[in-house]
Amino acid sequence: MSGSGDRPGWALTPGWVKALLIASLALNVGVVGLVGGTAMRGEKENPYSGKPENEPGLDRRQSRILRMVPEVRREAARNVILSRTEEYDAARSALRQAQMDLVEAIRSEPYQPERVRAALSARREASGTVWGIGYEQLAEIADALDPVERSELAARLEERTKRWLERQEAKPR
């Protein structure tokens, strides 16, 4: 028998060619996975699912409110939201500071339970201020809508609430 006829071709292939082939296959699988994953994640039926980008100049909460408003009224709603930017930013800053004060109170040595309770109270109040501004703005926006637009806003709010409740129920306890 001749030398090359009884041995498979893979055994005769130089090692560097084998390594190059394996690396190429691994790269191809990685690219296919990346492209497939991006395609699956990017195209969702529900435009409110996932984490959409914030509207320019607005934070996550403000963007959520604006996305619930009927398209024809969004510019007016944006103006309502932006009209209290300084107040909202100050409230958010106070909330961040209250959170850091709470962290400091919990870490303090010696531990002072009354300091923690005071920090929690300040945190609760600051949170209420931030949320309160958003609620007031939502009410002002709803006041400016006609009955059909209010119904659309209510339907989007209801849909968002149902999704939130489903997520809460799905969380392990």
C-alpha positions as CSV (number, residue, x, y, z in Angstrom):
1,M,0.0,0.0,0.0
2,S,1.1,3.5,-0.7
3,G,1.8,5.9,2.2
4,S,-1.0,8.5,1.7
5,G,-3.8,6.1,0.6
6,D,-4.4,4.4,4.0
7,R,-4.4,7.5,6.2
8,P,-7.2,10.0,6.4
9,G,-6.6,13.5,5.0
10,W,-7.2,15.2,8.4
11,A,-4.2,13.3,9.9
12,L,-1.9,14.6,7.1
13,T,-3.1,18.2,7.5
14,P,-0.5,20.5,9.2
15,G,-1.3,21.6,12.7
16,W,-1.4,25.3,11.8
17,V,-4.1,24.7,9.2
18,K,-6.2,22.7,11.7
19,A,-5.9,25.6,14.2
20,L,-6.8,28.1,11.6
21,L,-9.9,26.1,10.6
22,I,-11.1,25.7,14.2
23,A,-10.6,29.4,14.9
24,S,-12.5,30.3,11.7
25,L,-15.4,28.0,12.7
26,A,-15.5,29.5,16.2
27,L,-15.5,33.0,14.8
28,N,-18.3,32.1,12.4
29,V,-20.4,30.6,15.2
30,G,-19.9,33.7,17.3
31,V,-20.9,36.1,14.5
32,V,-24.0,34.0,13.7
33,G,-25.0,34.0,17.4
34,L,-24.4,37.7,17.8
35,V,-26.4,38.6,14.6
36,G,-29.2,36.1,15.6
37,G,-29.4,37.4,19.1
38,T,-29.6,41.0,18.0
39,A,-32.3,40.2,15.5
40,M,-34.4,38.4,18.1
41,R,-34.0,41.1,20.7
42,G,-34.4,44.1,18.4
43,E,-37.7,43.2,16.7
44,K,-40.4,42.8,19.3
45,E,-44.2,42.9,18.6
46,N,-44.9,45.2,21.6
47,P,-43.3,48.6,21.2
48,Y,-43.5,49.2,25.0
49,S,-41.6,46.0,25.9
50,G,-37.8,46.0,26.5
51,K,-36.1,49.2,27.6
52,P,-36.7,51.9,25.0
53,E,-34.5,54.9,24.9
54,N,-35.4,57.9,27.0
55,E,-36.9,60.8,25.1
56,P,-34.3,63.6,24.5
57,G,-34.1,65.8,27.6
58,L,-36.2,63.5,29.8
59,D,-35.4,60.8,32.3
60,R,-36.9,57.3,32.4
61,R,-40.1,58.2,34.3
62,Q,-40.8,61.3,32.2
63,S,-40.2,59.3,29.0
64,R,-42.7,56.7,30.2
65,I,-45.4,59.3,30.7
66,L,-44.7,60.9,27.3
67,R,-44.9,57.5,25.5
68,M,-48.4,56.9,27.0
69,V,-49.8,60.2,25.6
70,P,-51.4,60.0,22.1
71,E,-48.9,60.9,19.4
72,V,-50.8,64.1,18.3
73,R,-50.5,65.5,21.9
74,R,-46.9,64.5,22.7
75,E,-45.4,67.9,21.9
76,A,-47.8,69.7,24.3
77,A,-47.2,67.0,26.9
78,R,-43.4,67.4,26.5
79,N,-43.9,71.1,27.3
80,V,-45.8,70.3,30.4
81,I,-43.1,67.9,31.5
82,L,-40.3,70.3,30.7
83,S,-42.1,73.2,32.4
84,R,-41.0,71.8,35.8
85,T,-37.5,70.7,34.9
86,E,-35.8,72.7,37.6
87,E,-38.2,71.6,40.3
88,Y,-38.0,68.0,39.2
89,D,-34.2,68.0,39.0
90,A,-34.0,69.5,42.5
91,A,-36.4,66.8,43.8
92,R,-34.3,64.0,42.2
93,S,-31.1,65.5,43.6
94,A,-32.7,65.6,47.1
95,L,-33.8,62.0,46.6
96,R,-30.2,60.9,45.7
97,Q,-28.9,62.8,48.8
98,A,-31.5,61.2,51.0
99,Q,-30.5,57.7,49.7
100,M,-26.8,58.5,50.5
101,D,-27.8,59.8,53.9
102,L,-29.6,56.5,54.5
103,V,-26.6,54.5,53.5
104,E,-24.4,56.5,55.8
105,A,-26.8,56.1,58.7
106,I,-26.9,52.3,58.3
107,R,-23.1,52.2,58.1
108,S,-22.5,54.5,61.1
109,E,-20.7,53.2,64.1
110,P,-21.9,53.1,66.7
111,Y,-25.2,52.2,65.1
112,Q,-28.0,54.7,65.8
113,P,-31.5,53.4,65.1
114,E,-33.0,56.8,65.4
115,R,-30.7,58.2,62.7
116,V,-31.7,55.3,60.4
117,R,-35.4,56.0,60.9
118,A,-34.9,59.7,60.3
119,A,-33.0,59.0,57.1
120,L,-35.7,56.6,56.0
121,S,-38.4,59.2,56.7
122,A,-36.4,61.8,54.6
123,R,-36.0,59.2,51.8
124,R,-39.7,58.5,51.8
125,E,-40.5,62.2,51.7
126,A,-38.0,62.9,48.9
127,S,-39.4,59.9,46.9
128,G,-42.9,61.2,47.4
129,T,-41.9,64.6,46.0
130,V,-40.4,63.1,42.9
131,W,-43.4,60.9,42.2
132,G,-45.8,63.7,43.1
133,I,-44.4,65.9,40.4
134,G,-44.9,63.2,37.9
135,Y,-48.5,62.5,39.0
136,E,-49.3,66.2,38.9
137,Q,-47.9,66.4,35.4
138,L,-49.9,63.4,34.3
139,A,-53.1,65.0,35.6
140,E,-52.3,68.2,33.8
141,I,-51.7,66.3,30.5
142,A,-54.9,64.3,31.0
143,D,-56.8,67.6,31.6
144,A,-55.8,68.8,28.1
145,L,-56.9,65.7,26.3
146,D,-60.3,65.2,24.6
147,P,-62.4,62.1,25.7
148,V,-61.0,59.8,23.0
149,E,-57.4,60.8,23.7
150,R,-58.0,60.3,27.5
151,S,-59.4,56.9,26.7
152,E,-56.3,56.0,24.7
153,L,-54.1,57.3,27.6
154,A,-56.1,55.2,30.1
155,A,-55.8,52.1,27.9
156,R,-52.0,52.5,27.7
157,L,-51.8,53.1,31.5
158,E,-53.9,50.1,32.1
159,E,-51.7,48.0,29.8
160,R,-48.6,49.2,31.5
161,T,-50.1,48.4,35.0
162,K,-51.1,44.9,33.9
163,R,-47.6,44.2,32.6
164,W,-46.1,45.5,35.9
165,L,-48.5,43.3,37.9
166,E,-47.5,40.3,35.8
167,R,-43.8,40.9,36.5
168,Q,-44.5,41.3,40.2
169,E,-46.4,38.0,40.3
170,A,-43.7,36.2,38.3
171,K,-41.0,37.3,40.8
172,P,-40.0,34.5,43.2
173,R,-40.8,35.3,46.8
